[in-house]
Amino acid sequence: MAETLVEQLHFSRDELEARLAQTRKTLVSQGLDGILLFRQESMYYLTGYDTDGFVLFQALFLGIDGQLTLVTRSADRVQAAYTSIIQDVRIWVDSGSQNPATDVKNILDAHGMRGKKLGVEYDAYGLSAKRGKMLDKELADFCQLSDASDLVRLQRIRKSRAELEYVREAGRICDAMRDEAIRLSVPGAFEGDIRGAMHAINWSRDGDPPAHVWPMGSGPSALLVRYKAGARHISNSDQMFHEFGAAYRHYHAAMTLTVITGKPDPLHTEMFSVCRAALEACEEKLRAGNTVGQIFEAHRRAFIAGGFADSYLNVCGYTMGAMYPPTWMEDPLIREADPMVLEPNMVFFMHMLMVNRKRGLMMSLGEQAIVTNGACEIVTHAPRTLPVNG
């Protein structure tokens, strides 16, 4: 028996309609008649629409009167019907020479947007510079465009009860992956086997592919904080860097830690203690009423107090939510003097990363938490003692 459309939605229709209503209210407050959405995250958040087709041109129009029209390729017609509440789907023909901005203009004209003021999500992976110029040129004499890249993003930062449950489930998957990462990081182990076992946990628990390619490395490559091709075997006296995440209904939870094989260098132990102090200081500041910049300052002061003033990075985390490739990172990043005031139900991943290039040593410790009016609710749990495998 075929499943009904409602059974494919990961949120109730009432919640999705409430999100759309709030977005329309914000549009009115900013003097906009509608918005063209290009971020897949925004489309998913507002309608449930779930696809990786955003790598090719697609746009979702939302008007203040409730008009909702998706312009996409034919491959995503069924995708929209299966995963979203969008009823009006217009197909642009990908012939190789077709200008999809013309299709966007046509649907805007049909919705009476000629001469109106529209917001555009210019800051979107789905809207390349080339496509953005194409859009601007096509609509130049049709309507007034303004950058509204942050309009839905700022709405998404505060999570609903249902969203937080997905974050918590991602956290539980991530904790299980932590145990596997530590257990398998032993002398002789191949990094690719460890990565595969961790991903298997995510898949077996109905997780989604994380939007970010995990950095992972041992020996010299442990000092890298980005993914690079090529894996190696862990040696008898080594350091294994893990930064990994799980996703559930696209909502992410992440963690970072370092496993030592053999006898830890005394500096490893010292670095771990400072990372732990910094993480706990950040979590103390992660409460409603404080600013994002205050979290960074707690991290900075802990590194200085521990004697590692030259080791802290300029960013020690970021907000987390429902994200699509190529990254799970989203503004605001936790950096110096960021003025955003924390509110309940915001979610942040905090990572303490320390590299001593002269000695070739590194250390990491990080976990994710939900902002409350009091102590934050931790959803991924990094080890509080340095993991050491013989």
C-alpha positions, -999 to 999 in steps of 0.1 A, spaced: 0 0 0 14 34 -9 22 57 20 4 90 22 22 123 17 17 133 53 36 103 65 67 116 46 67 149 64 91 151 93 71 179 109 33 185 113 16 205 87 6 230 114 43 236 123 52 241 87 23 265 82 33 284 113 69 288 100 56 301 67 33 325 85 62 338 106 83 343 74 55 362 57 52 384 88 89 392 87 87 400 50 59 425 57 79 441 85 108 446 61 87 461 34 90 431 11 63 416 -11 79 382 -13 112 363 -13 131 340 -36 147 312 -17 177 294 -29 191 278 3 180 241 5 179 245 43 153 272 40 131 251 16 133 221 39 126 242 70 95 260 56 80 232 35 97 199 42 111 198 6 141 175 8 165 171 -21 201 174 -32 189 189 -65 198 223 -52 232 218 -69 214 227 -101 191 257 -105 160 258 -84 141 286 -66 112 287 -42 90 318 -42 70 328 -11 47 358 -13 32 377 16 -3 365 6 8 329 9 18 322 -27 42 293 -28 58 282 -60 88 260 -67 108 264 -99 129 232 -105 139 206 -130 117 176 -139 138 152 -118 125 169 -86 88 170 -94 81 138 -76 106 147 -49 87 178 -41 54 159 -40 68 131 -18 86 153 8 69 187 10 37 206 12 44 225 -20 15 222 -44 26 245 -72 57 231 -90 69 247 -122 95 229 -144 122 246 -163 136 226 -191 174 219 -188 183 220 -224 218 233 -219 209 268 -233 178 275 -213 178 305 -189 159 294 -158 158 330 -146 132 335 -173 110 308 -158 114 326 -124 103 359 -140 73 342 -156 60 328 -123 66 361 -105 46 379 -132 18 354 -128 18 362 -90 16 399 -97 51 408 -86 59 432 -114 71 464 -99 72 449 -64 100 446 -39 115 411 -34 141 396 -11 166 372 -25 187 346 -7 219 355 -25 241 337 0 233 302 -10 253 273 -24 226 268 -50 229 303 -64 263 305 -79 277 339 -90 269 331 -126 233 322 -117 230 352 -95 241 375 -123 216 358 -147 188 363 -122 197 400 -116 198 407 -153 165 390 -160 147 408 -132 164 442 -135 135 460 -151 108 438 -136 110 443 -99 132 456 -71 156 430 -55 173 432 -21 196 408 -3 175 388 22 200 361 28 196 361 66 158 364 68 150 327 71 184 318 86 177 340 117 143 324 121 158 289 119 184 296 147 158 291 175 147 255 173 112 242 179 104 213 203 103 189 173 136 201 160 153 197 193 142 161 195 159 155 162 190 173 175 190 150 206 186 119 185 216 130 164 234 134 196 226 99 207 239 86 174 270 107 178 277 94 213 276 58 199 300 68 172 323 82 199 325 48 216 334 32 183 360 58 174 378 53 207 375 15 206 390 12 171 417 38 174 445 13 182 480 6 169 478 -9 134 442 1 127 434 16 93 418 50 94 394 41 66 381 11 85 374 33 115 356 59 94 335 31 78 325 16 112 314 50 125 293 58 94 277 23 97 264 33 131 248 64 117 232 45 88 219 17 110 201 42 133 183 58 104 207 88 103 213 109 72 247 116 56 264 144 75 266 176 54 303 179 62 331 155 52 348 147 85 384 156 92 402 126 106 439 118 108 467 103 127 504 111 130 513 143 110 478 145 95 463 148 129 473 184 128 450 191 99 415 204 106 401 197 71 395 164 52 422 153 28 424 123 6 445 93 17 443 73 49 471 56 69 475 30 96 478 42 132 513 36 147 523 23 181 529 57 195 505 81 178 477 107 181 444 101 163 423 132 157 385 127 153 360 154 144 327 137 134 290 142 133 257 125 129 226 138 113 190 128 119 163 142 96 192 165 86 196 179 121 233 177 131 252 169 162 290 168 163 320 160 186 357 162 185 383 143 205 419 129 203 430 94 211 466 86 221 482 53 214 512 42 235 524 65 262 511 101 260 536 129 257 534 150 289 524 179 266 495 159 254 482 156 289 487 193 296 470 203 263 440 180 271 436 197 305 435 231 290 410 220 263 388 205 289 389 237 310 382 258 279 352 237 269 337 238 303 342 276 305 324 279 271 295 258 283 292 279 314 287 310 291 263 291 268 231 304 284 204 328 275 213 365 278 250 361 271 264 368 237 282 345 212 313 367 217 313 359 254 316 322 246 347 329 225 362 351 252 358 322 277 377 299 253 404 325 248 409 332 285 412 295 293 439 290 267 458 320 280 455 309 316 467 274 307 498 288 291 487 283 254 481 319 244 495 313 210 474 282 203 438 292 202 420 296 169 399 326 158 367 305 158 358 279 184 324 267 172 292 276 154 255 270 155 241 237 143 208 226 128 194 211 96 221 215 70 229 202 35 263 197 18 289 210 15 290 219 52 273 216 86 287 249 97 264 279 99 265 315 112 269 327 138 304 313 142 317 316 177 343 344 173 355 375 190 330 401 199 301 385 180 271 405 193 243 379 189 224 374 221 218 338 230 182 327 234 167 294 247 166 266 221 196 278 201 221 250 194 259 253 193 288 230 187 319 242 206 353 228 196 386 233 214 415 227 189 452 231 198 482 225 176 519 226 185 535 226 151 571 227 165 565 194 184 541 180 159 514 175 186 477 183 187 447 180 210 410 185 205 379 183 226 344 195 217 307 188 221 273 202 213 247 218 236 213 235 236 209 270 251 186 273 281 179 300 307 202 281 330 229 256 325 231 244 288 218 210 279 247 189 265 236 166 236 270 151 227 294 140 254 331 142 248 354 123 272 366 141 303 397 120 306 423 117 278 415 85 258 447 63 257 450 30 239 481 8 243 
